[in-house]
Amino acid sequence: MKSKIENFVICLEEERFYDAHEALEEAWFPRRFEDSSEVKLLKGFINASVSFELHKKGKIKQSKKVWMNYLKYRQLLFKVESSYLNDYYSISRHLEEINSNMR
């Protein structure tokens, strides 16, 4: 899991948002049916990277809609119990920064 998180962050930093989505989806997909705040938060992070990719492609309206999905899941950050919690906080801050710079 740690390597997938690190790869996700690297892809974000390199503005390879599609690849970021793929990196984290590898961790999320096998767990997607779990009723877990952590799994839902991962889905939110994936949504954020999709939003950035849509924005990059000029699909601004769709990008904003997907960003709203991220925001819906972001609040779960405060309910997650995980050994990766510090990573998740860092990712959340990084996503907010990217979004701020894009809009």
N, C-alpha and C positions, 0 to 999 in steps of 0.2 A: 504494500500500500504506500509506503513512504516513497518508493521510487516513482510511483504513478503521480503522487502529489508533486514531487520535485519536477517531473517532466511537464506536468500541467503548468507550473509556474514558469519554467524555462520557455515553453511555447507562448505563454502570455507575454513575457518580456520581449520575445522576438516577433510579436504580433502575428504569430501563426495560430490564429484563433480556432480554425478547424481542427488542427492537430491537438490543440489544448482540449477541445471537446472530446476527441478520440482517446486521449491519454486518460482522462478521468472516467470516461464511460467504461473503460475496461474494469475499473473498480466498482462502479455503480451497477452495471448491467446484471451481474450474477446475484445481486442483493436487491434488485429493484422492487420485489414484492414484499420486502420486509416493512413492517410498520415501525420505522425507526427514524428519529429526528436526524441522525447522522446520514442515513441514506437519502432522505429528502433534501438535506443540505447539499449533498453532493450533486443531486439533480439540479438544485439551484445554481451551483457553480457552473455546471454544464450549460444551463440556460444562459448564463452571463456570457460565456465564451461564444455561444451561438449568436447572441445579440450583437457582439462585437464583429463577428464575421458578416452578419447581415448589414451592419453599418458600413463596413469596409466595401461591400458590394453596392452601396448606394440605396439599400432598401431600408430607409430610415424609419418609416411607419412600422414595418414589421419588427425592426430592431427594438424600438421602444416597447412594443407589445411583449416581446420575449424578455426584455429587461424587467418588466413588471412581474413576470413569473419569478425571476431571480429574487426580486424584493419580497415576494410572498414567502419564499423559503429562507431568506436571510435571517428572519427573526428567530428561526430555529437554532441559530448559532448559540443562543443563550440557554438552550435546553439540551445540548449535546454533551454526552459524557463519553469522551474518547481520549486515547493517548495522543491523538493528532490535533487536539483542540487548539494549541498554539499555532499550528500550521493553518488551521481553518480561519483563525482570526487574521493572520497575515494575508491569506488569500483574499478574504473579504475586503481588507483595506486596499489591497492591490487592485481588485476589481473596481472599487469605488473610484480610485485614482484614474484608472484607464477610462472609465465612463465619464468622469469629469473632464478629462482632456479631449474626449471625442465630441462632446456635446457643446 
